[in-house]
Amino acid sequence: MSVGPQDELARLRGSIDNIDAAIVHMLAERFKCTQQVGRLKAEYKLPPADPAREREQIERLRRLAEDARLDPGFAEKFLNFIIAEVIRHHERIAGEE
C-alpha cells in the first residue's frame, strides 16, 4: 500500500513541528545560561559584549554549518541575531545592578 502525498506531507510537517519545539526549548536553555553570564558580567563590571568571543563563535558556527551542509551565511545571520539579543539582555541586567 503506497502512502499518498497528504500522508507524506503530514508526516514531514509533524517532523518539522517536533524540530521547531526542540529549537525553542534549546534556545530557552541557551538564554538561561546567557542570563547567568549577564549577571556575572554585571557583578564584576565586565562589558556586556565580548567581540573576540563573538568572532570565535561565528567562525565556529560557520564551520559547523558547513559540516552539516547548512548555508554558513544563514548560520551566521542566525547567531548574530541571538548575540544581539544576548547583549541586549546583558545591558539590561547591568543597568539593574
N, CA, C and O atoms as a GROMACS GRO file, in nm:
protein
  388
    1MET      N    1   0.085  -0.119   0.000
    1MET     CA    2   0.000   0.000   0.000
    1MET      C    3   0.089   0.124   0.000
    1MET      O    4   0.177   0.137   0.085
    2SER      N    5   0.066   0.213  -0.093
    2SER     CA    6   0.150   0.332  -0.102
    2SER      C    7   0.093   0.444  -0.017
    2SER      O    8  -0.027   0.452   0.010
    3VAL      N    9   0.183   0.529   0.024
    3VAL     CA   10   0.145   0.645   0.105
    3VAL      C   11   0.113   0.759   0.009
    3VAL      O   12   0.189   0.786  -0.084
    4GLY      N   13   0.001   0.825   0.032
    4GLY     CA   14  -0.038   0.936  -0.053
    4GLY      C   15   0.036   1.063  -0.017
    4GLY      O   16   0.096   1.071   0.090
    5PRO      N   17   0.030   1.162  -0.105
    5PRO     CA   18   0.103   1.287  -0.079
    5PRO      C   19   0.057   1.359   0.048
    5PRO      O   20   0.138   1.421   0.116
    6GLN      N   21  -0.071   1.351   0.080
    6GLN     CA   22  -0.119   1.418   0.201
    6GLN      C   23  -0.064   1.351   0.327
    6GLN      O   24  -0.031   1.417   0.425
    7ASP      N   25  -0.054   1.217   0.322
    7ASP     CA   26   0.003   1.145   0.436
    7ASP      C   27   0.150   1.180   0.453
    7ASP      O   28   0.198   1.203   0.564
    8GLU      N   29   0.222   1.184   0.341
    8GLU     CA   30   0.366   1.216   0.347
    8GLU      C   31   0.386   1.361   0.394
    8GLU      O   32   0.476   1.390   0.473
    9LEU      N   33   0.300   1.450   0.346
    9LEU     CA   34   0.307   1.591   0.387
    9LEU      C   35   0.282   1.602   0.538
    9LEU      O   36   0.352   1.675   0.608
   10ALA      N   37   0.184   1.530   0.587
   10ALA     CA   38   0.153   1.533   0.732
   10ALA      C   39   0.270   1.478   0.812
   10ALA      O   40   0.304   1.532   0.918
   11ARG      N   41   0.332   1.370   0.764
   11ARG     CA   42   0.446   1.312   0.834
   11ARG      C   43   0.562   1.411   0.840
   11ARG      O   44   0.623   1.430   0.946
   12LEU      N   45   0.592   1.474   0.726
   12LEU     CA   46   0.702   1.570   0.722
   12LEU      C   47   0.673   1.691   0.810
   12LEU      O   48   0.762   1.739   0.880
   13ARG      N   49   0.551   1.739   0.806
   13ARG     CA   50   0.514   1.854   0.890
   13ARG      C   51   0.520   1.819   1.038
   13ARG      O   52   0.556   1.904   1.120
   14GLY      N   53   0.486   1.696   1.072
   14GLY     CA   54   0.499   1.653   1.211
   14GLY      C   55   0.645   1.656   1.256
   14GLY      O   56   0.675   1.698   1.368
   15SER      N   57   0.734   1.613   1.168
   15SER     CA   58   0.878   1.618   1.200
   15SER      C   59   0.924   1.763   1.215
   15SER      O   60   0.999   1.795   1.307
   16ILE      N   61   0.879   1.850   1.127
   16ILE     CA   62   0.914   1.992   1.135
   16ILE      C   63   0.865   2.051   1.267
   16ILE      O   64   0.938   2.125   1.333
   17ASP      N   65   0.743   2.018   1.305
   17ASP     CA   66   0.688   2.069   1.431
   17ASP      C   67   0.771   2.021   1.550
   17ASP      O   68   0.796   2.098   1.643
   18ASN      N   69   0.813   1.895   1.548
   18ASN     CA   70   0.896   1.843   1.656
   18ASN      C   71   1.031   1.914   1.662
   18ASN      O   72   1.080   1.948   1.770
   19ILE      N   73   1.090   1.938   1.547
   19ILE     CA   74   1.220   2.009   1.541
   19ILE      C   75   1.203   2.151   1.592
   19ILE      O   76   1.286   2.200   1.669
   20ASP      N   77   1.096   2.219   1.551
   20ASP     CA   78   1.071   2.356   1.598
   20ASP      C   79   1.057   2.359   1.750
   20ASP      O   80   1.110   2.450   1.816
   21ALA      N   81   0.988   2.261   1.806
   21ALA     CA   82   0.973   2.255   1.952
   21ALA      C   83   1.109   2.236   2.018
   21ALA      O   84   1.139   2.299   2.120
   22ALA      N   85   1.192   2.149   1.961
   22ALA     CA   86   1.325   2.127   2.017
   22ALA      C   87   1.409   2.254   2.010
   22ALA      O   88   1.481   2.287   2.104
   23ILE      N   89   1.400   2.327   1.898
   23ILE     CA   90   1.475   2.452   1.883
   23ILE      C   91   1.432   2.552   1.991
   23ILE      O   92   1.517   2.615   2.054
   24VAL      N   93   1.303   2.566   2.013
   24VAL     CA   94   1.254   2.661   2.114
   24VAL      C   95   1.306   2.623   2.253
   24VAL      O   96   1.350   2.710   2.328
   25HIS      N   97   1.300   2.495   2.286
   25HIS     CA   98   1.348   2.451   2.418
   25HIS      C   99   1.499   2.471   2.431
   25HIS      O  100   1.548   2.510   2.537
   26MET      N  101   1.572   2.445   2.324
   26MET     CA  102   1.718   2.465   2.329
   26MET      C  103   1.752   2.613   2.341
   26MET      O  104   1.845   2.649   2.413
   27LEU      N  105   1.679   2.698   2.271
   27LEU     CA  106   1.703   2.842   2.284
   27LEU      C  107   1.672   2.889   2.425
   27LEU      O  108   1.743   2.972   2.481
   28ALA      N  109   1.566   2.836   2.484
   28ALA     CA  110   1.531   2.873   2.622
   28ALA      C  111   1.645   2.835   2.716
   28ALA      O  112   1.683   2.914   2.803
   29GLU      N  113   1.700   2.715   2.700
   29GLU     CA  114   1.813   2.673   2.783
   29GLU      C  115   1.935   2.762   2.760
   29GLU      O  116   2.005   2.801   2.854
   30ARG      N  117   1.958   2.794   2.633
   30ARG     CA  118   2.073   2.880   2.600
   30ARG      C  119   2.060   3.016   2.669
   30ARG      O  120   2.156   3.068   2.725
   31PHE      N  121   1.939   3.073   2.664
   31PHE     CA  122   1.919   3.204   2.725
   31PHE      C  123   1.924   3.198   2.877
   31PHE      O  124   1.960   3.297   2.941
   32LYS      N  125   1.888   3.085   2.936
   32LYS     CA  126   1.907   3.071   3.082
   32LYS      C  127   2.056   3.084   3.116
   32LYS      O  128   2.093   3.150   3.213
   33CYS      N  129   2.138   3.019   3.036
   33CYS     CA  130   2.284   3.026   3.058
   33CYS      C  131   2.336   3.167   3.035
   33CYS      O  132   2.416   3.218   3.114
   34THR      N  133   2.292   3.231   2.926
   34THR     CA  134   2.344   3.364   2.897
   34THR      C  135   2.295   3.467   2.999
   34THR      O  136   2.362   3.568   3.021
   35GLN      N  137   2.178   3.442   3.061
   35GLN     CA  138   2.134   3.532   3.168
   35GLN      C  139   2.229   3.521   3.287
   35GLN      O  140   2.261   3.622   3.350
   36GLN      N  141   2.274   3.400   3.318
   36GLN     CA  142   2.371   3.382   3.426
   36GLN      C  143   2.502   3.452   3.392
   36GLN      O  144   2.565   3.512   3.479
   37VAL      N  145   2.544   3.442   3.266
   37VAL     CA  146   2.665   3.513   3.221
   37VAL      C  147   2.644   3.663   3.240
   37VAL      O  148   2.734   3.733   3.287
   38GLY      N  149   2.527   3.712   3.203
   38GLY     CA  150   2.499   3.856   3.217
   38GLY      C  151   2.507   3.902   3.361
   38GLY      O  152   2.560   4.009   3.389
   39ARG      N  153   2.454   3.821   3.452
   39ARG     CA  154   2.460   3.858   3.595
   39ARG      C  155   2.605   3.858   3.644
   39ARG      O  156   2.646   3.947   3.719
   40LEU      N  157   2.683   3.759   3.601
   40LEU     CA  158   2.824   3.752   3.638
   40LEU      C  159   2.901   3.873   3.584
   40LEU      O  160   2.981   3.934   3.655
   41LYS      N  161   2.876   3.907   3.458
   41LYS     CA  162   2.942   4.024   3.399
   41LYS      C  163   2.904   4.152   3.474
   41LYS      O  164   2.989   4.237   3.499
   42ALA      N  165   2.776   4.164   3.508
   42ALA     CA  166   2.732   4.284   3.580
   42ALA      C  167   2.797   4.292   3.717
   42ALA      O  168   2.840   4.399   3.761
   43GLU      N  169   2.804   4.178   3.785
   43GLU     CA  170   2.863   4.174   3.919
   43GLU      C  171   3.009   4.220   3.917
   43GLU      O  172   3.054   4.290   4.007
   44TYR      N  173   3.081   4.180   3.814
   44TYR     CA  174   3.224   4.212   3.806
   44TYR      C  175   3.253   4.328   3.712
   44TYR      O  176   3.368   4.352   3.674
   45LYS      N  177   3.148   4.400   3.675
   45LYS     CA  178   3.161   4.521   3.590
   45LYS      C  179   3.232   4.491   3.458
   45LYS      O  180   3.313   4.571   3.410
   46LEU      N  181   3.202   4.376   3.400
   46LEU     CA  182   3.257   4.340   3.269
   46LEU      C  183   3.163   4.393   3.161
   46LEU      O  184   3.043   4.405   3.185
   47PRO      N  185   3.215   4.424   3.043
   47PRO     CA  186   3.129   4.478   2.937
   47PRO      C  187   3.027   4.374   2.890
   47PRO      O  188   3.056   4.254   2.888
   48PRO      N  189   2.908   4.419   2.851
   48PRO     CA  190   2.804   4.326   2.804
   48PRO      C  191   2.846   4.249   2.678
   48PRO      O  192   2.810   4.132   2.663
   49ALA      N  193   2.920   4.312   2.590
   49ALA     CA  194   2.963   4.249   2.466
   49ALA      C  195   3.107   4.201   2.478
   49ALA      O  196   3.188   4.260   2.550
   50ASP      N  197   3.137   4.094   2.407
   50ASP     CA  198   3.273   4.040   2.403
   50ASP      C  199   3.304   4.009   2.256
   50ASP      O  200   3.288   3.895   2.212
   51PRO      N  201   3.349   4.110   2.181
   51PRO     CA  202   3.368   4.094   2.036
   51PRO      C  203   3.461   3.978   1.998
   51PRO      O  204   3.437   3.912   1.897
   52ALA      N  205   3.564   3.951   2.076
   52ALA     CA  206   3.655   3.840   2.044
   52ALA      C  207   3.580   3.707   2.056
   52ALA      O  208   3.591   3.622   1.968
   53ARG      N  209   3.505   3.690   2.162
   53ARG     CA  210   3.426   3.568   2.182
   53ARG      C  211   3.321   3.554   2.070
   53ARG      O  212   3.299   3.445   2.018
   54GLU      N  213   3.258   3.665   2.034
   54GLU     CA  214   3.157   3.662   1.929
   54GLU      C  215   3.218   3.618   1.797
   54GLU      O  216   3.158   3.537   1.725
   55ARG      N  217   3.335   3.670   1.763
   55ARG     CA  218   3.402   3.629   1.638
   55ARG      C  219   3.434   3.481   1.641
   55ARG      O  220   3.413   3.411   1.542
   56GLU      N  221   3.485   3.433   1.754
   56GLU     CA  222   3.517   3.290   1.766
   56GLU      C  223   3.392   3.205   1.747
   56GLU      O  224   3.395   3.103   1.677
   57GLN      N  225   3.283   3.246   1.808
   57GLN     CA  226   3.159   3.170   1.798
   57GLN      C  227   3.106   3.170   1.654
   57GLN      O  228   3.057   3.068   1.606
   58ILE      N  229   3.115   3.283   1.588
   58ILE     CA  230   3.068   3.291   1.449
   58ILE      C  231   3.151   3.201   1.360
   58ILE      O  232   3.097   3.128   1.277
   59GLU      N  233   3.282   3.205   1.377
   59GLU     CA  234   3.369   3.117   1.297
   59GLU      C  235   3.337   2.971   1.325
   59GLU      O  236   3.328   2.890   1.233
   60ARG      N  237   3.320   2.938   1.452
   60ARG     CA  238   3.287   2.800   1.491
   60ARG      C  239   3.155   2.756   1.430
   60ARG      O  240   3.144   2.646   1.377
   61LEU      N  241   3.053   2.843   1.439
   61LEU     CA  242   2.921   2.808   1.386
   61LEU      C  243   2.925   2.794   1.234
   61LEU      O  244   2.857   2.708   1.178
   62ARG      N  245   3.003   2.878   1.167
   62ARG     CA  246   3.015   2.866   1.021
   62ARG      C  247   3.075   2.730   0.984
   62ARG      O  248   3.030   2.666   0.889
   63ARG      N  249   3.176   2.686   1.058
   63ARG     CA  250   3.237   2.555   1.032
   63ARG      C  251   3.136   2.443   1.056
   63ARG      O  252   3.124   2.350   0.976
   64LEU      N  253   3.064   2.452   1.166
   64LEU     CA  254   2.962   2.353   1.196
   64LEU      C  255   2.856   2.349   1.086
   64LEU      O  256   2.812   2.242   1.045
   65ALA      N  257   2.816   2.466   1.039
   65ALA     CA  258   2.715   2.474   0.933
   65ALA      C  259   2.767   2.408   0.805
   65ALA      O  260   2.695   2.332   0.740
   66GLU      N  261   2.891   2.437   0.770
   66GLU     CA  262   2.948   2.375   0.651
   66GLU      C  263   2.948   2.223   0.664
   66GLU      O  264   2.911   2.153   0.571
   67ASP      N  265   2.989   2.173   0.780
   67ASP     CA  266   2.992   2.028   0.804
   67ASP      C  267   2.851   1.967   0.794
   67ASP      O  268   2.835   1.854   0.749
   68ALA      N  269   2.752   2.044   0.836
   68ALA     CA  270   2.613   1.996   0.834
   68ALA      C  271   2.542   2.025   0.702
   68ALA      O  272   2.424   1.995   0.686
   69ARG      N  273   2.615   2.084   0.608
   69ARG     CA  274   2.558   2.123   0.477
   69ARG      C  275   2.445   2.224   0.491
   69ARG      O  276   2.344   2.218   0.421
   70LEU      N  277   2.466   2.317   0.584
   70LEU     CA  278   2.375   2.430   0.604
   70LEU      C  279   2.448   2.554   0.556
   70LEU      O  280   2.569   2.566   0.575
   71ASP      N  281   2.378   2.645   0.495
   71ASP     CA  282   2.439   2.768   0.444
   71ASP      C  283   2.506   2.842   0.560
   71ASP      O  284   2.439   2.885   0.654
   72PRO      N  285   2.641   2.857   0.555
   72PRO     CA  286   2.712   2.926   0.664
   72PRO      C  287   2.667   3.071   0.680
   72PRO      O  288   2.667   3.123   0.792
   73GLY      N  289   2.628   3.136   0.572
   73GLY     CA  290   2.578   3.273   0.582
   73GLY      C  291   2.451   3.280   0.663
   73GLY      O  292   2.433   3.371   0.744
   74PHE      N  293   2.362   3.184   0.640
   74PHE     CA  294   2.239   3.178   0.720
   74PHE      C  295   2.272   3.154   0.866
   74PHE      O  296   2.216   3.219   0.955
   75ALA      N  297   2.361   3.059   0.893
   75ALA     CA  298   2.401   3.027   1.030
   75ALA      C  299   2.458   3.151   1.099
   75ALA      O  300   2.428   3.177   1.216
   76GLU      N  301   2.539   3.227   1.026
   76GLU     CA  302   2.598   3.348   1.085
   76GLU      C  303   2.490   3.451   1.115
   76GLU      O  304   2.492   3.513   1.222
   77LYS      N  305   2.396   3.471   1.024
   77LYS     CA  306   2.286   3.566   1.050
   77LYS      C  307   2.206   3.524   1.173
   77LYS      O  308   2.169   3.607   1.256
   78PHE      N  309   2.181   3.394   1.184
   78PHE     CA  310   2.105   3.342   1.298
   78PHE      C  311   2.180   3.368   1.428
   78PHE      O  312   2.121   3.414   1.526
   79LEU      N  313   2.309   3.338   1.430
   79LEU     CA  314   2.388   3.360   1.552
   79LEU      C  315   2.399   3.510   1.583
   79LEU      O  316   2.392   3.548   1.700
   80ASN      N  317   2.416   3.593   1.482
   80ASN     CA  318   2.422   3.738   1.506
   80ASN      C  319   2.292   3.788   1.570
   80ASN      O  320   2.295   3.876   1.657
   81PHE      N  321   2.179   3.734   1.527
   81PHE     CA  322   2.050   3.771   1.586
   81PHE      C  323   2.047   3.732   1.734
   81PHE      O  324   2.004   3.810   1.819
   82ILE      N  325   2.094   3.611   1.764
   82ILE     CA  326   2.096   3.564   1.902
   82ILE      C  327   2.193   3.648   1.986
   82ILE      O  328   2.161   3.686   2.098
   83ILE      N  329   2.311   3.675   1.931
   83ILE     CA  330   2.411   3.755   2.003
   83ILE      C  331   2.356   3.893   2.037
   83ILE      O  332   2.374   3.943   2.148
   84ALA      N  333   2.289   3.955   1.941
   84ALA     CA  334   2.231   4.089   1.965
   84ALA      C  335   2.130   4.084   2.079
   84ALA      O  336   2.125   4.175   2.162
   85GLU      N  337   2.051   3.979   2.084
   85GLU     CA  338   1.952   3.964   2.192
   85GLU      C  339   2.022   3.941   2.326
   85GLU      O  340   1.980   3.996   2.428
   86VAL      N  341   2.125   3.860   2.326
   86VAL     CA  342   2.201   3.834   2.449
   86VAL      C  343   2.264   3.964   2.501
   86VAL      O  344   2.256   3.993   2.620
   87ILE      N  345   2.325   4.041   2.413
   87ILE     CA  346   2.386   4.168   2.454
   87ILE      C  347   2.280   4.261   2.512
   87ILE      O  348   2.304   4.328   2.612
   88ARG      N  349   2.164   4.265   2.448
   88ARG     CA  350   2.055   4.349   2.498
   88ARG      C  351   2.017   4.305   2.640
   88ARG      O  352   1.995   4.389   2.727
   89HIS      N  353   2.010   4.174   2.662
   89HIS     CA  354   1.980   4.123   2.798
   89HIS      C  355   2.091   4.162   2.896
   89HIS      O  356   2.063   4.203   3.009
   90HIS      N  357   2.216   4.148   2.853
   90HIS     CA  358   2.327   4.180   2.942
   90HIS      C  359   2.327   4.330   2.978
   90HIS      O  360   2.356   4.367   3.091
   91GLU      N  361   2.296   4.414   2.880
   91GLU     CA  362   2.289   4.558   2.908
   91GLU      C  363   2.179   4.588   3.008
   91GLU      O  364   2.195   4.670   3.098
   92ARG      N  365   2.065   4.520   2.992
   92ARG     CA  366   1.953   4.540   3.087
   92ARG      C  367   1.993   4.494   3.226
   92ARG      O  368   1.967   4.564   3.324
   93ILE      N  369   2.055   4.379   3.236
   93ILE     CA  370   2.099   4.327   3.366
   93ILE      C  371   2.200   4.422   3.430
   93ILE      O  372   2.191   4.451   3.549
   94ALA      N  373   2.295   4.472   3.350
   94ALA     CA  374   2.395   4.565   3.403
   94ALA      C  375   2.328   4.692   3.454
   94ALA      O  376   2.372   4.749   3.554
   95GLY      N  377   2.224   4.737   3.386
   95GLY     CA  378   2.151   4.856   3.428
   95GLY      C  379   2.075   4.835   3.558
   95GLY      O  380   2.046   4.931   3.629
   96GLU      N  381   2.041   4.710   3.588
   96GLU     CA  382   1.967   4.679   3.711
   96GLU      C  383   2.059   4.668   3.832
   96GLU      O  384   2.016   4.684   3.946
   97GLU      N  385   2.188   4.641   3.806
   97GLU     CA  386   2.284   4.624   3.917
   97GLU      C  387   2.316   4.755   3.983
   97GLU      O  388   2.395   4.759   4.077
   0.00000   0.00000   0.00000
